[in-house]
Amino acid sequence: MAKVFGDGGNPPQTAKRKQLKGETWIKVSLQPDEIERSPNDVVAHLTRENRELHASLEAKAADLYRHMCDTRSCELTLNAVEKLPTDFNPVE
C-alpha cells in the first residue's frame, strides 16, 4: 500500500527541499548579473564602492564640522587642527 502525503505524494523532506530550492532561485534571480562575475570581480566592485562611500562620508563630515564651527564660532579652526602636533591627544 502506497503512502499518501498532503502535497500529492511527496514526502515532507522532498517538499521542504523544493521550497528551499525555490527560495534560493528567487534570491539568485534578484541579482542575475552576479552569477557571471568571478569572486575577484565582486571584491573589486565592493572595494571600489566602499572607497567611494568613505570619500563621501569624509566630505560630509568636513562640511558638518565647518557648519558647527560657523554656528558655534569655534576657536579650534580647521587650520589650527592641521597645525596640531602629530602626538596630540586631547583626552589626556
Sequence and secondary structure as in RCSB ss.txt:
>XXXX:A:sequence
MAKVFGDGGNPPQTAKRKQLKGETWIKVSLQPDEIERSPNDVVAHLTRENRELHASLEAKAADLYRHMCDTRSCE
LTLNAVEKLPTDFNPVE
>XXXX:A:secstr
     TTTS  HHHHHHHHHHHHHHHHHHHSGGGGGS HHHHHHHHHHHHHHHHHHHHHHHHHHHHHHHHHHT S
S HHHHHHS TT  TT 
